[in-house]
Amino acid sequence: MSNMILLGTRKGSVIFDRINSNWHPRPITHAGIPVCYLVRDPRDGTLWASLDHGHWGPKLSRSRDGGATWEDVMSVKYPKGARYIVKYLPTPDFDPESPSAQPEYADATVYKIWNIAFGNANQPGRLYAGTIPGGLFVSDDGGDSWELNRPLWNHDSRGGDLFVGDATTENRWYGTPASIDYGVFEPGIHSIIVDPRDPDHIYVAVSSAGVIETIDGGQTWVGRNRGMLNDYMPNPEAEWGHDPHFVTSCPGQPDHLWQQNHCGVFYSNDGAQSWLKVSMPDVGVHFGFPIAVDANDGRTAWVVPARADSERMAIDGGLSVARTTDGGQSWQTFRNGLPQDNAYDIVLRHSLDVAGDCLCFGSTTGNVYLSEDRGESWQCLGNNLPPIYSVRFG
């Protein structure tokens, strides 16, 4: 049972502590600074915050004493010569397939540190950070220094090795609207999954490219998008260009992976070798951002359904959480304790988590809800918080 809930919000870090079976918020830290992601390292208890300074740019902050004090950490930076192919929002007169459409390049700079993940127990200093515009960074000294994973950055799916010259292949990594606040439309790595059985086996998920796997510690990478469908591409079954909103796996059964995709909910029980669409629009399970999976049963997962992309809010003015226990063959919808009138909440991709029988989610309208019975009933932990970007049990 977890006794801590970590919230990354638009105006700082908020930590709830369980005291005598009740949850109590601490005073906000990183006050006034957007916190993209707030998470606890399960190996040593260190807390990590990804800060999104409007003036100073993205930074990392670390606490070794449970959040009582924080220290800045060496920030993630692209090496000299790191370039990528710029992609723009589609316009009626732009045809990327036209022979006259030549690649345009940009020097890489970190717009956002979108996700932080940790190596296995036998890698005490290993951390990962996923960024916009689509870089995976690795640290082996507890975050004191970071190195770009070049095989993924130089992958053929995004133009090849641009450190040594112009593109040799076509770029298939497209942008994500999450980057528009930064004045760009670039891809981003938001999900990093390290296989608990094998630290060299890692998945990353990219908006908008898809799911990518390495089995050799990041020396080589392969797309794992078979079975995924992208409704708004000319070929919905294309190898690249998919938009997983969040991807996660079952720690106890790591070959079971789930994703809440822009175009539906997808499930894999074969280590992402293939995906099956398990949306059920009749019960509202289709569009959304976050997804969580049970720690021991890979067939059990939860989503917070939302209306279509053009109307990012709760369905019909009422919040609900849906659960499947059979790999998406059926879904149950739960509303007990959640507002059912005039609710316009949207829950972002990192803002739902599960720990044992407890689930928690937070919304961009500053509301936090907790369930202690696997999602069947809910209580409100707080209203009027800043917009919530991430929720993680500590």
matplotlib code that plots the C-alpha trace (Angstrom):
import matplotlib.pyplot as plt

x = [0.0, 1.4, 1.3, 2.2, 0.6, 2.7, 1.1, 2.9, 0.8, 0.8, 2.0, 4.2, 4.5, 1.8, 2.3, -0.5, 0.4, -1.7, -2.0, -4.3, -6.2, -6.8, -5.0, -3.5, -1.8, 1.5, 2.3, 3.1, 6.8, 8.4, 5.7, 4.7, 6.7, 4.9, 5.9, 5.5, 6.2, 6.7, 7.8, 9.5, 12.5, 11.4, 15.0, 16.1, 13.1, 14.5, 11.8, 12.3, 10.5, 10.6, 10.3, 9.1, 10.4, 8.9, 12.1, 14.9, 13.6, 13.3, 15.1, 15.3, 14.9, 15.7, 14.8, 16.6, 14.5, 11.0, 10.2, 11.3, 14.1, 15.0, 18.1, 18.6, 20.3, 22.3, 19.8, 19.3, 20.9, 21.4, 25.0, 26.4, 25.4, 22.1, 19.5, 16.1, 13.7, 11.0, 7.4, 4.6, 0.9, -0.8, -2.2, -4.3, -1.4, 1.4, 2.1, 5.0, 5.0, 5.6, 9.1, 9.5, 8.9, 12.5, 13.4, 14.0, 16.3, 16.4, 19.1, 17.8, 16.9, 15.0, 11.4, 10.1, 11.4, 8.2, 8.9, 11.4, 12.0, 14.4, 16.6, 16.3, 17.5, 20.9, 21.4, 21.4, 22.4, 20.4, 17.7, 16.0, 14.4, 12.1, 11.9, 10.3, 11.6, 11.9, 15.2, 15.8, 18.5, 20.3, 22.1, 24.3, 25.3, 22.0, 21.1, 24.4, 25.1, 23.0, 23.8, 21.6, 20.8, 22.1, 20.9, 17.3, 17.9, 19.6, 17.0, 16.1, 12.5, 13.4, 15.9, 19.1, 22.2, 21.9, 25.1, 27.1, 24.9, 21.5, 18.7, 19.2, 15.7, 12.2, 11.2, 8.2, 8.2, 5.5, 4.6, 2.4, 0.0, 1.6, 4.5, 2.4, 2.8, 6.5, 5.8, 6.7, 5.0, 7.6, 7.5, 7.9, 8.8, 6.2, 6.4, 9.5, 9.1, 12.0, 11.4, 11.8, 13.2, 15.9, 17.2, 18.4, 14.8, 13.1, 10.0, 9.5, 6.4, 6.4, 3.7, 3.5, 5.5, 4.4, 6.0, 9.7, 11.6, 15.2, 16.5, 20.2, 20.2, 19.5, 22.1, 19.3, 15.6, 12.6, 9.1, 6.4, 3.2, 1.6, -2.1, -2.3, -4.7, -4.4, -7.8, -6.5, -3.6, -4.1, -3.0, -4.4, -2.1, 1.1, 4.3, 4.9, 3.0, 0.9, -0.1, -0.1, -1.1, 0.4, 1.8, 2.3, 3.0, 2.1, 5.1, 4.2, 3.4, 5.6, 4.5, 1.1, 1.1, -1.6, -2.0, -4.6, -4.1, -5.5, -7.5, -8.6, -7.5, -5.0, -3.8, -0.9, -0.3, 2.8, 5.3, 4.1, 4.8, 1.1, -1.7, -5.4, -7.9, -10.2, -12.2, -15.9, -17.4, -20.9, -19.7, -17.4, -14.2, -12.3, -10.7, -8.7, -5.2, -4.1, -4.2, -3.2, -2.6, -2.8, 0.7, 0.0, -2.8, -1.9, -5.5, -6.8, -6.6, -8.3, -9.0, -10.7, -12.8, -13.1, -15.0, -13.4, -10.3, -12.2, -14.0, -11.5, -13.8, -15.7, -18.4, -21.9, -20.8, -20.1, -16.8, -16.4, -13.6, -13.8, -12.1, -11.5, -10.5, -10.4, -8.0, -10.5, -13.2, -15.6, -15.5, -17.3, -18.0, -17.9, -19.3, -20.0, -18.5, -17.6, -19.5, -22.1, -23.3, -21.4, -18.1, -15.6, -12.5, -9.9, -7.2, -3.8, -1.6, 0.4, -2.4, -3.8, -2.0, -2.7, -1.0, -2.6, -6.3, -5.9, -6.3, -5.9, -6.4, -6.2, -7.7, -6.8, -9.6, -7.6, -9.7, -8.2, -10.1, -9.1, -10.5, -9.5, -11.7, -10.1, -12.1, -15.6, -16.2, -14.4, -13.7, -12.5, -9.2, -9.1, -10.7, -9.3, -5.8, -3.7, -4.2, -2.7, -0.1, 0.9, -0.3, 2.0, 1.9, 5.1]
y = [0.0, 3.4, 6.2, 9.1, 10.6, 12.9, 15.5, 17.5, 20.7, 23.9, 25.8, 23.4, 20.0, 18.8, 15.8, 14.0, 11.8, 9.1, 9.7, 7.6, 6.4, 9.9, 11.9, 15.3, 17.7, 19.3, 22.9, 23.3, 23.2, 24.5, 27.1, 28.9, 26.6, 24.1, 20.5, 18.2, 15.0, 14.1, 10.6, 8.5, 6.2, 2.9, 1.8, 4.5, 6.7, 9.8, 12.1, 13.6, 16.6, 17.8, 21.5, 23.6, 27.1, 29.7, 31.8, 29.3, 26.4, 22.7, 21.6, 18.6, 18.8, 16.1, 15.4, 12.8, 13.4, 12.7, 16.1, 18.2, 19.9, 20.0, 20.5, 21.3, 18.6, 18.9, 19.6, 17.4, 19.0, 17.9, 17.5, 19.9, 18.9, 17.2, 18.1, 16.8, 17.3, 19.9, 18.9, 21.4, 21.1, 19.8, 22.6, 22.2, 23.3, 21.2, 17.8, 16.0, 13.4, 16.0, 15.9, 19.6, 19.1, 19.1, 18.4, 21.4, 20.9, 22.5, 22.3, 20.3, 22.0, 20.6, 22.0, 19.6, 16.8, 14.8, 11.6, 10.1, 6.3, 4.2, 1.2, -2.1, -2.8, -3.9, -0.5, 1.8, 4.9, 4.4, 6.9, 7.7, 10.9, 11.4, 14.8, 16.9, 16.9, 13.1, 12.4, 9.6, 10.6, 8.1, 8.7, 6.2, 8.4, 9.2, 12.2, 14.1, 13.7, 12.7, 11.3, 11.2, 7.7, 8.3, 5.0, 6.1, 9.7, 8.6, 6.0, 5.4, 6.2, 9.8, 10.5, 8.7, 10.2, 13.9, 14.5, 13.6, 15.0, 15.5, 12.9, 9.5, 8.3, 9.8, 11.2, 9.3, 11.0, 13.6, 16.3, 16.3, 19.1, 18.9, 20.9, 23.7, 25.7, 26.0, 27.4, 24.2, 21.0, 18.3, 14.6, 13.7, 10.6, 10.4, 6.7, 4.7, 1.0, -1.0, -4.7, -5.8, -9.2, -7.7, -4.1, -4.2, -4.6, -1.2, 0.2, 3.9, 5.5, 8.6, 11.0, 10.8, 7.8, 4.8, 2.2, 1.3, -1.5, -2.3, -5.6, -4.7, -1.7, 0.9, -0.1, -0.9, -0.1, -1.7, -0.3, -2.3, -1.0, -4.0, -4.0, -0.3, 1.8, 5.5, 6.7, 10.0, 8.7, 7.6, 4.1, 3.5, 0.4, 2.3, 1.2, 4.7, 7.8, 6.5, 8.5, 6.5, 8.9, 6.7, 3.1, 1.0, -2.7, -5.1, -5.4, -9.0, -10.0, -7.7, -9.1, -7.6, -4.0, -1.4, 1.9, 4.7, 5.8, 8.9, 6.4, 4.0, 1.6, -1.1, -4.2, -6.6, -9.9, -10.8, -8.2, -5.6, -8.0, -7.2, -5.0, -5.5, -2.6, -3.1, 0.1, 0.0, 3.3, 2.1, 2.4, 5.4, 3.5, 4.9, 8.3, 9.5, 10.0, 7.9, 4.2, 2.1, -1.7, -4.0, -4.9, -8.6, -9.3, -8.1, -8.5, -5.8, -2.2, 1.2, 4.2, 7.6, 8.1, 11.4, 12.9, 13.1, 15.1, 18.1, 18.2, 17.3, 17.0, 14.3, 12.5, 14.0, 16.2, 13.3, 11.7, 8.0, 5.4, 2.1, -1.2, -4.4, -7.7, -9.8, -8.0, -5.6, -8.1, -6.3, -3.1, -1.9, 1.8, 3.2, 6.6, 6.3, 9.4, 11.2, 14.3, 13.6, 17.1, 20.0, 18.2, 19.3, 17.6, 16.1, 13.8, 14.0, 11.1, 10.9, 11.7, 8.3, 5.7, 2.5, 0.9, -2.3, -1.7, 2.1, 4.3, 8.1, 10.6, 14.3, 16.7, 19.9, 21.5, 20.9, 18.0, 14.9, 11.6, 8.5, 4.9, 2.3, -0.5, -0.9, 1.9, 1.0, 4.0, 7.3, 10.1, 13.6, 14.5, 18.1, 20.8, 24.1, 22.8, 24.0, 22.1, 18.6, 17.2, 14.0, 11.7, 9.0, 6.9, 7.3]
z = [0.0, -1.0, 1.5, -0.9, -3.9, -6.1, -8.3, -10.9, -11.6, -13.6, -10.5, -8.7, -6.9, -4.5, -2.3, -0.4, 2.6, 4.0, 7.8, 9.9, 6.8, 5.6, 2.9, 3.6, 1.2, 2.0, 1.1, -2.5, -3.6, -6.8, -6.4, -9.5, -11.8, -14.2, -13.2, -16.2, -14.3, -10.6, -9.7, -7.0, -7.8, -6.2, -5.8, -3.3, -2.7, -4.5, -5.9, -9.3, -10.8, -14.4, -14.3, -17.2, -16.5, -18.8, -18.5, -17.8, -19.9, -18.8, -15.7, -13.4, -9.6, -7.1, -3.5, -1.4, 1.8, 0.6, -0.7, 2.3, 0.3, -3.4, -5.5, -9.1, -11.2, -14.4, -17.1, -20.2, -23.2, -26.8, -28.0, -30.6, -34.1, -33.1, -35.8, -36.8, -39.6, -38.9, -39.4, -39.6, -38.9, -42.1, -44.4, -47.5, -49.8, -48.2, -49.7, -47.9, -50.7, -53.4, -55.0, -54.3, -50.6, -49.3, -45.7, -43.5, -40.5, -37.1, -34.4, -31.4, -28.2, -25.3, -25.2, -22.5, -20.4, -20.7, -18.8, -16.3, -15.8, -13.9, -14.5, -12.7, -9.2, -10.5, -12.2, -9.2, -11.1, -14.3, -15.3, -18.5, -19.7, -22.7, -24.4, -27.0, -29.7, -29.5, -27.7, -25.2, -22.7, -20.3, -17.1, -15.2, -12.3, -10.7, -13.0, -12.5, -16.3, -19.3, -22.7, -25.8, -27.1, -30.7, -32.3, -31.6, -32.5, -35.8, -36.6, -40.3, -39.4, -38.8, -41.5, -40.5, -39.0, -39.3, -37.4, -40.5, -43.2, -44.7, -44.5, -46.2, -45.4, -45.1, -41.7, -40.2, -36.8, -36.9, -34.3, -31.2, -30.2, -26.8, -28.2, -29.6, -26.4, -27.3, -30.8, -32.6, -33.7, -32.9, -31.8, -28.1, -26.0, -23.3, -22.3, -21.3, -20.1, -18.8, -18.7, -15.0, -16.3, -18.5, -18.2, -21.8, -23.0, -23.3, -25.0, -25.8, -27.2, -29.4, -30.3, -33.2, -34.4, -32.4, -30.1, -30.5, -28.9, -28.1, -26.8, -26.6, -24.3, -26.9, -29.6, -32.1, -32.2, -34.1, -34.5, -32.9, -34.4, -36.1, -35.5, -34.6, -36.7, -37.3, -38.7, -40.1, -42.2, -45.8, -44.8, -41.3, -40.9, -41.8, -40.1, -38.6, -37.7, -34.9, -31.9, -28.7, -25.9, -23.2, -23.1, -20.0, -19.2, -16.4, -14.0, -13.1, -16.7, -18.8, -22.1, -21.5, -22.7, -23.0, -24.7, -24.8, -28.4, -30.2, -32.2, -29.5, -26.8, -27.9, -26.0, -26.6, -24.9, -26.9, -26.0, -28.5, -31.4, -32.3, -31.0, -30.9, -30.8, -27.8, -27.9, -27.0, -28.0, -26.9, -23.3, -24.0, -24.2, -27.2, -26.9, -23.9, -22.7, -19.7, -19.1, -16.1, -15.7, -12.7, -11.3, -11.4, -13.9, -17.4, -18.6, -16.1, -17.0, -16.4, -18.6, -18.0, -21.1, -22.8, -25.8, -29.2, -29.9, -31.0, -27.6, -24.9, -21.9, -20.0, -21.9, -21.5, -18.7, -16.3, -15.2, -15.3, -15.1, -17.1, -16.2, -18.1, -16.5, -19.7, -22.0, -23.3, -24.4, -22.1, -20.0, -16.9, -16.3, -12.8, -11.7, -8.0, -6.2, -9.5, -10.6, -13.2, -14.0, -15.6, -15.3, -18.0, -16.7, -19.0, -17.6, -19.3, -20.2, -17.0, -14.6, -13.7, -11.6, -9.7, -6.7, -5.4, -5.1, -5.1, -8.1, -8.4, -11.1, -11.5, -14.1, -15.8, -13.8, -10.6, -9.2, -7.6, -7.1, -5.3, -5.3, -2.8, -4.3, -7.8, -9.3, -8.3, -6.1, -5.7, -3.2, -4.0, -2.4, -3.5, -5.7, -7.0, -7.4, -10.4, -13.6, -13.0, -15.4, -13.6, -10.8, -9.4, -6.2, -4.2]

ax = plt.figure().add_subplot(projection="3d")
ax.plot(x, y, z, "-o")
ax.set_aspect("equal")
plt.show()
